[in-house]
């Protein structure tokens, strides 16, 4: 009996343990509420709180996040700095892979778990859901009250910065801004190939065709170019196909030459927003691409390779032309010239198409937003933090951030000078602490980087720590002639051709019909376009597509998009 | 108090409870397939829409196409993944040298552990216009380059072939285990009766394998609408939607990426239902014709 009893007890124990573990798991999330310090702590005015203020958030990281030994997103020089200097405790509810983040937040919402105080949200759908849920704070008032003049100025450049977070005149978040025109493409051409063939950079599509034809038919020392133009049409695999518009290996400019950008909403004809992919100009553009495909100017794999793979053909020199943003310069420096030390590459303006003008996609400046929970008692702490980030982003001379964050992290000293080139680091790895920010990037004026690079192009020397840090990114031997530094020349060309950039005027979340029908329409679009380009369908298939697009819900979507546009722009 | 049996039953309790919590409780969530589900409103607060989600799915022009693709690819995979491992296990069973046998067994088993994220990239690379197949192998036979991944029929073939290559080693182990369990005296008796190797395979080995083949086949029937999301998702592109888009990739794009959870659940429910019916009928057939019972 004794023995039996103890057996029963053991079983009971195991069961209990199993259950308490389960219970603990489900409770774990709810303990992380914020502990507001006593009211009346006017730490904001003093620049530092007397008693610690907690700011809970979540971390979404990817492979580009690097950490020093012993550091993590939860504990690193950034969190320590904010604790010491502002007395703000940044606590992470969890840190997870970036592609898991949206789902995790949705699960939290479904479980009615308290949301973290501040979240950085990039997924427009999730952003819209969060706004709809009524759990987010309208930050308009706090922004007016607490944002520093510099921060306000940054956000006053363009009203469209706020478009994604505004609903019924209320601002449900602080947009995270990329640099202006960050991804607007230029044509990058191997100038050593041009020289060998005795040709000029193309001014029009006709020139470009001649150039590509020459590249296909001339032996350039390492064989013929195959294919000469590196682009990708696969898209990012989202629910709506965005193949023609991508940040590298972009193809939007081919359509832009006809005056339209596929998948973009704009006032193409008249004063209503219309969908770019169904405009009549598309037909000619697709016919041209089919022709290029047939002639071997673009890769036979163009529909199935992603931007990385299309980039590769340019890196290895198989392709002599690609379309990419200003920072393609680093690809040239780190890959093209490593593969072939004699390679020279320059950016050029996008050539003019049959419409007589050049056109390319414009990069939306907001890339997401910081959203604040309605229950957060210390929104002043967030602004104190953001104001500090502004200071760090463009530090004054003599500031502790003059050289960067910390030696060995984002810079090293080489021969008594600051260097930010990875090659100069002892372990060849630079750690960029601005990745750890709540914003995931430095908080600087959207135009600043651009303007600074233009200054350098015009031969000016850096005068502020920020300018110096940009300047240091260029190897010394390249800086000799500022007119040939690809980064600076690229900035100038993008600015010169600013009028060619065509914006997507619809920045809102997916509309109701987009949610239910959008994917079907987009699937049809990607199938039709790629089949036409691959020569598997006649060009007239485009007309059928337009008709079906309209009747299968496209007309309804157009209405909804215009309603959104009016609502956003009437608030002004 | 508790008798000996009682204690044994009590030991079952945690297992039953876990199954209940993790397999039966979540079924409550199936309700959302009839709702316009919003996470922050929860199951109780979301709007009830009846059969709307099902209607949205089945009224699409391409829904039949997608279901057909799924059935085609899944059935082909089930058949190939049954035939190839059985044949391979039989062949391997004839190998007398134990070391060689083990090496081969391990080698063919290895791909099972690779993820489709990696394999997908490799397959696309190998079969691309610049890949080894199109630049080296086909030209030596004088065949023009083929754009494998841009052609629907080739795509299906590649999906089935690569899946079989990746998974047959795993299934082979199951059949090898069954082969090892065959009573050697049967072979001895066959030999005495004058049977050769071929006759032995046909009259002893194969009949002994039938039960396990039926078990594997019956269980596989539950997957008749699972054509392998991670594989196809990593391989497909708009050019092969017509022949390669399956229910799961479709749900991913329509349901998850646009956060239409009700719709995604509705398709999940549909799939489970079909899977359930297939398993039940396969089991019935198995017990009727092969007189074999799993449960």
Interface residues (C-beta under 8 A of the other chain):
Chain A: X4 X5 X7 X8 X11 X14 X15 X18 X22 X106 X107 X109 X110 X112 X125 X126 X129 X132 X133 X134 X135 X234 X235 X237 X238 X239 X241 X243 X299 X300 X301 X303 X304 X305 X318 X510 X514 X515 X516 X518 X519 X520 X523 X526 X527 X529 X530 X531 X534 X536 X552
Chain B: X1 X2 X4 X7 X10 X11 X13 X14 X17 X18 X21 X38 X39 X40 X42 X56 X60 X61 X62 X124 X128 X129 X130 X145 X147 X149 X150 X233 X237 X238 X239 X241 X242 X245 X253 X254 X257 X258 X259 X260
